[in-house]
Amino acid sequence: MGGGGARSAYQVGVLRALANRLPDFQAPILTGISAGAINTAHLANNRGSFRDGVDSLARLWLGMDVDDVFVTKSLALLGRALSVGMRLSIGLPRAGDDSGGMVDTRPLRETLLKALASHDGSLPGIGRNLEEGKLSAVALMATKYATNQTVTFFAGDHIDHWERPKRRSIRTDLTVDHVMASAALPLFFPPVAVDGNWYGDGGIRLTAPLAPAVHLGADRVLALSTRFEMSGAEADQPRFEGAPKPAQVLSTLWSAVFLDQVEQDALTMQRINRLLAAVPESAREEAAGGLRPVDVLVVRPSRDLGRIAGDFEPRLPRTFRALTRRWGTQQSKTQDLLSTVMFQPDYVRLLMEIGEEDGERRADELIEFLAP
């Protein structure tokens, strides 16, 4: 499950459609990035059936409001935003315990602790599900700021670590801290300390978001994207008029980093599969360096979630809305940037409904893909 902030409510809708058809389905490998890490951790920690876990996850999202994610009180929000802005613009020294985010995400931690029934941040359900064989591996990705590496925190036995110059894995007992680290949107959310190191959103530099699932042993990958696939004509339509405002520049960066990578990685995987099909299996080790075919199915929104977010922008907290409007958000026809923090109950509910509709429409395809 990929990232996208509040857009990840769409994934829950797809899961609901899947649970309607396959209430006892068990995915042996679960991986998550950014807000997708919340969905992944919740399902992996669930001790009931797949349907029970999805229903509980849906209740979490439907009961969530902006106040459950970050502090929206005017003075606190304005103070943190100004502090980050001044440091970025003129290098104002860091003050006190300011941890570097525009918003205070302590409410999100409390929300997750309650939803995951954890008093100390541990997620014992994951360990029990691994011991009983309901799961074989779970992984959450985060970015280690000190080294600019993507770190995959994973739980599961009989799995080899993998190391790349900018990608590495760490076997550990997953906790709420790992979820918070993976979902820490840069600049917006403060970085999160895990084992003495500071981490941020797992999608920042993860160019191959499907790779952890492959390393964990997957031979089929169902990827739940939050990016709408435009037609050529739609992609050619200007998203705003005149010179770009900061909001439009940031929106472009946000989309490239957090929304596009799953699509690109899936395309690369499909190309590799076609190349491998032309190589005899006996020769793949030598000719293809040990690569193996991995089937991939991507489920993506049938509607533009960023464009929909514009209809809900007036309902954001007043101070937060005023700050973002100064960046030029109102001049945009699509709100990819704002949609990541649009934890409005009505927006979340609509995204879940769209996800469930898309899942139902592709139910036969999903069932065939996931069949043993």
C-alpha positions as CSV (number, residue, x, y, z in Angstrom):
1,M,0.0,0.0,0.0
2,G,1.5,3.2,-1.2
3,G,1.5,6.7,0.3
4,G,-0.6,9.8,-0.3
5,G,-1.7,11.0,3.2
6,A,-5.4,11.2,3.5
7,R,-5.7,9.8,0.0
8,S,-4.9,6.4,1.5
9,A,-8.5,6.2,2.7
10,Y,-9.1,5.1,-1.0
11,Q,-7.1,1.9,-0.2
12,V,-9.5,1.1,2.6
13,G,-12.4,1.3,0.2
14,V,-10.7,-1.2,-2.1
15,L,-10.0,-3.5,0.8
16,R,-13.7,-3.3,1.8
17,A,-14.7,-4.5,-1.6
18,L,-12.2,-7.3,-1.4
19,A,-13.4,-8.3,2.1
20,N,-17.0,-8.4,0.8
21,R,-16.0,-11.1,-1.6
22,L,-13.2,-12.8,0.3
23,P,-13.9,-12.3,4.1
24,D,-11.3,-14.9,5.1
25,F,-8.6,-13.9,2.7
26,Q,-5.1,-13.9,4.1
27,A,-2.3,-11.9,2.5
28,P,1.0,-13.5,3.7
29,I,3.1,-10.4,3.0
30,L,2.0,-6.9,3.7
31,T,4.1,-3.8,3.0
32,G,3.3,-0.1,3.5
33,I,4.7,3.3,2.8
34,S,3.7,6.6,4.4
35,A,0.0,6.6,5.2
36,G,-0.2,3.2,3.6
37,A,1.9,2.1,6.6
38,I,-1.0,2.9,8.8
39,N,-3.3,0.5,6.8
40,T,-0.5,-2.1,6.7
41,A,0.2,-2.0,10.4
42,H,-3.5,-2.2,11.3
43,L,-4.2,-5.2,9.1
44,A,-1.0,-7.0,10.2
45,N,-1.8,-6.4,13.9
46,N,-5.4,-7.6,13.5
47,R,-6.1,-10.9,15.3
48,G,-9.5,-11.5,13.7
49,S,-10.5,-12.4,10.2
50,F,-9.6,-10.3,7.2
51,R,-13.1,-8.9,7.2
52,D,-12.8,-8.0,10.9
53,G,-9.5,-6.2,10.3
54,V,-10.9,-4.2,7.3
55,D,-14.0,-3.2,9.2
56,S,-11.9,-2.0,12.1
57,L,-9.6,-0.1,9.7
58,A,-12.6,1.5,8.1
59,R,-13.9,2.6,11.5
60,L,-10.6,4.2,12.2
61,W,-10.7,6.3,9.0
62,L,-14.3,7.2,9.2
63,G,-13.9,8.3,12.8
64,M,-10.8,10.4,12.0
65,D,-10.9,14.2,11.8
66,V,-8.1,16.7,11.2
67,D,-7.9,17.2,15.0
68,D,-7.1,13.5,15.3
69,V,-4.0,14.0,13.1
70,F,-2.4,17.2,14.1
71,V,-3.0,20.2,16.5
72,T,-5.2,22.7,14.8
73,K,-5.4,25.4,17.5
74,S,-4.6,28.7,15.8
75,L,-1.7,29.9,18.0
76,A,0.1,26.5,18.1
77,L,-0.4,25.9,14.3
78,L,0.6,29.4,13.4
79,G,3.7,29.4,15.7
80,R,5.1,26.2,14.2
81,A,4.4,27.2,10.7
82,L,6.1,30.5,11.1
83,S,9.1,28.8,12.9
84,V,9.6,26.4,9.9
85,G,9.0,29.2,7.4
86,M,11.6,31.6,9.1
87,R,14.2,28.8,9.3
88,L,13.7,28.0,5.6
89,S,13.8,31.7,4.5
90,I,16.4,33.4,6.6
91,G,17.9,30.6,8.6
92,L,16.4,31.5,12.0
93,P,18.0,29.3,14.7
94,R,16.0,26.4,16.0
95,A,14.3,27.2,19.2
96,G,13.7,24.9,22.3
97,D,12.2,21.5,21.5
98,D,11.0,22.5,18.0
99,S,11.3,19.2,16.1
100,G,11.0,20.6,12.6
101,G,7.4,20.1,11.4
102,M,4.8,22.6,10.5
103,V,2.2,20.7,12.6
104,D,2.3,18.9,15.9
105,T,1.4,15.2,15.2
106,R,1.0,14.0,18.8
107,P,-2.8,13.6,18.2
108,L,-2.0,11.1,15.4
109,R,0.1,9.0,17.7
110,E,-2.7,9.0,20.3
111,T,-5.2,8.0,17.5
112,L,-3.0,5.1,16.4
113,L,-2.3,3.9,20.0
114,K,-6.1,3.7,20.6
115,A,-6.9,2.2,17.2
116,L,-4.2,-0.5,17.5
117,A,-5.0,-1.2,21.2
118,S,-1.4,-0.4,22.2
119,H,-0.5,1.2,25.5
120,D,3.2,1.4,25.0
121,G,3.5,1.5,21.2
122,S,4.2,-2.2,20.7
123,L,2.2,-4.2,18.2
124,P,2.1,-7.7,19.6
125,G,-0.6,-8.9,17.2
126,I,2.0,-8.8,14.4
127,G,4.3,-11.2,16.3
128,R,1.4,-13.6,17.1
129,N,0.2,-13.6,13.5
130,L,3.7,-14.4,12.3
131,E,4.1,-17.2,14.9
132,E,0.8,-18.8,13.8
133,G,1.6,-18.6,10.1
134,K,-1.2,-16.1,9.3
135,L,1.6,-13.8,8.1
136,S,5.0,-14.5,6.7
137,A,6.4,-11.0,6.6
138,V,5.4,-7.4,7.2
139,A,7.4,-4.3,6.2
140,L,7.2,-0.5,6.7
141,M,9.5,1.9,4.8
142,A,11.0,5.1,6.1
143,T,13.7,7.5,5.1
144,K,16.7,7.9,7.4
145,Y,17.6,11.6,7.2
146,A,21.2,11.3,8.4
147,T,22.2,9.0,5.6
148,N,19.5,9.7,3.0
149,Q,18.8,6.0,2.9
150,T,15.5,4.2,2.5
151,V,15.2,1.8,5.4
152,T,12.7,-1.1,5.3
153,F,11.8,-2.2,8.8
154,F,10.5,-5.7,8.6
155,A,9.3,-8.5,10.8
156,G,9.4,-12.1,9.7
157,D,11.7,-15.2,9.9
158,H,13.6,-17.0,7.1
159,I,14.2,-13.7,5.2
160,D,17.6,-12.5,4.1
161,H,18.6,-8.9,4.7
162,W,19.2,-6.9,1.6
163,E,21.7,-4.0,1.2
164,R,22.0,-1.4,-1.5
165,P,23.9,1.9,-1.3
166,K,20.7,3.8,-0.7
167,R,18.4,1.0,0.4
168,R,18.8,-1.3,3.4
169,S,16.7,-3.5,5.6
170,I,16.4,-3.9,9.4
171,R,14.6,-6.8,11.0
172,T,12.8,-5.6,14.1
173,D,9.7,-5.7,16.2
174,L,7.4,-3.2,14.5
175,T,5.9,-0.5,16.7
176,V,3.8,2.7,16.4
177,D,7.1,4.6,16.1
178,H,7.8,2.9,12.8
179,V,4.3,3.7,11.5
180,M,4.8,7.4,12.6
181,A,8.2,7.5,10.9
182,S,7.0,6.1,7.7
183,A,4.1,8.6,7.6
184,A,6.0,11.7,8.6
185,L,5.4,13.9,5.5
186,P,8.5,16.2,5.1
187,L,8.2,19.7,6.4
188,F,4.5,19.2,7.3
189,F,5.1,16.5,9.9
190,P,8.1,16.4,12.3
191,P,10.7,13.7,11.8
192,V,10.4,10.7,14.2
193,A,13.2,9.2,16.3
194,V,13.6,5.4,16.1
195,D,16.5,3.7,17.9
196,G,18.4,7.0,18.1
197,N,18.0,8.0,14.4
198,W,15.6,10.4,12.8
199,Y,13.3,9.2,10.1
200,G,10.7,10.7,7.7
201,D,8.3,9.6,5.1
202,G,9.2,6.4,3.4
203,G,8.3,7.6,0.0
204,I,10.8,10.5,-0.2
205,R,13.4,8.6,-2.2
206,L,12.0,5.2,-2.7
207,T,12.1,4.7,-6.5
208,A,11.2,1.0,-6.3
209,P,8.3,0.8,-3.7
210,L,7.4,-2.8,-4.8
211,A,10.9,-4.1,-4.2
212,P,10.5,-4.8,-0.5
213,A,7.6,-7.1,-1.2
214,V,9.8,-9.0,-3.7
215,H,12.7,-9.2,-1.3
216,L,10.2,-10.7,1.3
217,G,9.4,-13.5,-1.2
218,A,6.3,-12.3,-3.0
219,D,5.6,-13.8,-6.5
220,R,2.5,-11.8,-7.0
221,V,2.0,-8.1,-5.9
222,L,-1.3,-6.3,-5.5
223,A,-0.4,-2.6,-5.4
224,L,-3.0,-0.2,-4.1
225,S,-2.2,3.2,-5.6
226,T,-3.7,6.6,-4.8
227,R,-2.8,8.2,-8.1
228,F,-5.4,8.8,-10.8
229,E,-4.3,7.7,-14.3
230,M,-5.1,10.5,-16.7
231,S,-5.7,10.2,-20.4
232,G,-3.4,12.1,-22.7
233,A,-6.0,14.8,-23.2
234,E,-6.5,15.2,-19.5
235,A,-2.8,15.4,-18.8
236,D,-2.4,18.2,-21.3
237,Q,-4.9,20.4,-19.5
238,P,-3.3,23.2,-17.5
239,R,-3.8,22.9,-13.7
240,F,-3.6,26.7,-13.1
241,E,-3.3,29.9,-15.0
242,G,-0.2,32.2,-15.1
243,A,3.1,31.8,-13.3
244,P,3.2,28.9,-10.8
245,K,2.7,29.8,-7.1
246,P,4.5,27.9,-4.3
247,A,1.5,25.6,-3.9
248,Q,1.7,24.5,-7.6
249,V,5.4,23.9,-7.4
250,L,5.1,21.9,-4.2
251,S,2.1,20.0,-5.6
252,T,4.3,19.0,-8.6
253,L,7.1,17.8,-6.3
254,W,4.6,16.0,-4.0
255,S,3.0,14.1,-6.9
256,A,6.4,13.1,-8.3
257,V,7.7,11.8,-5.0
258,F,4.6,10.3,-3.3
259,L,2.2,9.4,-6.1
260,D,4.1,8.5,-9.2
261,Q,6.6,5.9,-8.0
262,V,4.3,2.9,-7.6
263,E,3.1,3.4,-11.2
264,Q,6.6,3.6,-12.6
265,D,7.8,0.6,-10.6
266,A,4.9,-1.5,-11.7
267,L,5.6,-0.6,-15.3
268,T,9.3,-1.6,-14.8
269,M,8.3,-4.9,-13.3
270,Q,6.0,-5.7,-16.2
271,R,8.8,-5.0,-18.6
272,I,11.1,-7.3,-16.7
273,N,8.5,-10.0,-16.8
274,R,8.2,-9.8,-20.6
275,L,12.0,-9.9,-20.9
276,L,12.3,-12.9,-18.6
277,A,9.6,-14.7,-20.6
278,A,12.0,-14.7,-23.5
279,V,14.8,-16.3,-21.5
280,P,14.7,-20.1,-20.8
281,E,14.3,-20.7,-17.1
282,S,17.5,-22.8,-17.0
283,A,19.4,-19.7,-18.2
284,R,17.9,-17.0,-16.1
285,E,20.4,-17.2,-13.3
286,E,23.3,-16.4,-15.6
287,A,21.5,-14.3,-18.2
288,A,19.2,-12.3,-15.8
289,G,21.2,-12.2,-12.7
290,G,18.8,-14.3,-10.7
291,L,15.7,-12.2,-11.5
292,R,12.4,-14.0,-11.4
293,P,9.0,-13.1,-12.8
294,V,6.7,-11.3,-10.3
295,D,3.1,-10.7,-11.4
296,V,1.8,-7.2,-10.5
297,L,-1.8,-5.8,-10.5
298,V,-2.3,-2.1,-9.7
299,V,-5.6,-0.8,-8.5
300,R,-5.9,3.0,-8.9
301,P,-8.6,5.6,-8.4
302,S,-11.1,6.0,-11.2
303,R,-11.5,9.7,-10.3
304,D,-8.9,12.4,-9.7
305,L,-8.7,12.6,-5.9
306,G,-6.7,15.8,-6.1
307,R,-9.4,17.6,-8.1
308,I,-12.1,16.3,-5.7
309,A,-10.1,17.7,-2.7
310,G,-10.7,21.2,-4.0
311,D,-14.4,20.9,-3.2
312,F,-13.5,20.2,0.5
313,E,-10.8,22.9,0.9
314,P,-13.1,25.5,2.5
315,R,-13.8,23.0,5.3
316,L,-10.2,22.8,6.5
317,P,-9.4,24.5,9.9
318,R,-9.4,28.3,9.5
319,T,-5.7,29.0,10.3
320,F,-4.4,26.1,8.3
321,R,-6.6,27.1,5.4
322,A,-5.4,30.7,5.5
323,L,-1.8,29.6,5.5
324,T,-2.1,27.3,2.5
325,R,-4.1,29.9,0.6
326,R,-1.2,32.3,0.9
327,W,0.8,29.7,-1.0
328,G,-1.7,29.9,-3.9
329,T,-3.8,26.7,-3.3
330,Q,-7.0,28.5,-4.4
331,Q,-5.5,29.1,-7.9
332,S,-5.1,25.4,-8.6
333,K,-7.7,23.2,-10.3
334,T,-6.4,20.1,-8.6
335,Q,-5.1,19.9,-5.0
336,D,-2.7,17.0,-4.9
337,L,-0.7,18.8,-2.2
338,L,-3.7,19.6,0.0
339,S,-5.3,16.2,-0.6
340,T,-2.5,14.6,1.4
341,V,-3.6,16.4,4.6
342,M,-7.3,16.6,3.9
343,F,-8.4,14.4,6.8
344,Q,-11.9,15.8,6.6
345,P,-14.5,13.1,7.5
346,D,-16.6,13.8,4.4
347,Y,-13.6,13.7,2.1
348,V,-12.3,10.5,3.6
349,R,-15.8,8.9,3.3
350,L,-16.0,9.8,-0.3
351,L,-12.6,8.4,-1.1
352,M,-13.6,5.1,0.6
353,E,-16.8,5.0,-1.4
354,I,-14.8,5.5,-4.6
355,G,-12.3,2.8,-3.6
356,E,-15.1,0.3,-2.8
357,E,-16.8,1.1,-6.1
358,D,-13.6,0.5,-8.0
359,G,-12.9,-2.7,-6.1
360,E,-16.4,-4.0,-6.8
361,R,-16.0,-3.2,-10.5
362,R,-12.7,-5.2,-10.6
363,A,-13.8,-7.9,-8.1
364,D,-13.6,-10.8,-10.6
365,E,-10.1,-9.6,-11.7
366,L,-8.9,-9.3,-8.1
367,I,-10.3,-12.7,-7.1
368,E,-8.6,-14.4,-10.0
369,F,-5.3,-12.6,-9.3
370,L,-5.3,-13.6,-5.6
371,A,-6.5,-17.2,-6.1
372,P,-4.1,-19.8,-4.7
